[in-house]
Every structure is written in structure tokens, then in C-alpha cells.
Amino acid sequence: MPRHGRSVVERNRLRRRLREFARRRLLPRLAPIDLVIRSRQAAYGSDFPELATDLDLWALSLSG
């Protein structure tokens, strides 16, 4: 998780949000793979629905 000048609390909150999204919605759709999600600075200001929408669109682009 890149720091981007953020506190530990903010980084952990973002990490938990991304992990929960992957566990619920992303991994069940994909074949068994090792997945690395690297956040950008804008992700720290996003709420869970915004992150979910962005990651859903990304997952759709993978499935072709």
C-alpha cells in the first residue's frame, strides 16, 4: 500500500476496503490467481461504492 503522505489509519482503512471488495465480489468471478491491487492517491478520498464501481469496471475488462 503506497503511503502517498497518508497516516497508518488511512492506509489500513483503504487496505481493508480493497480486501473486502476482492473477497466478496472480485475473487469469486476470477479463476484462481494471485492478485495485486496497487492503489493510487485518489483512492484515499473515495468511499466504498466508488472503489467498488472502479474495480467492477476493471474486472469486466479482464473477462473480455
Secondary structure, DSSP 8 states (H G I E B T S, - for coil): ---TT--HHHHHHHHHHHHHHIIIIIGGGS-S--------GGGGG--HHHHHHHHHHHHHHHH-
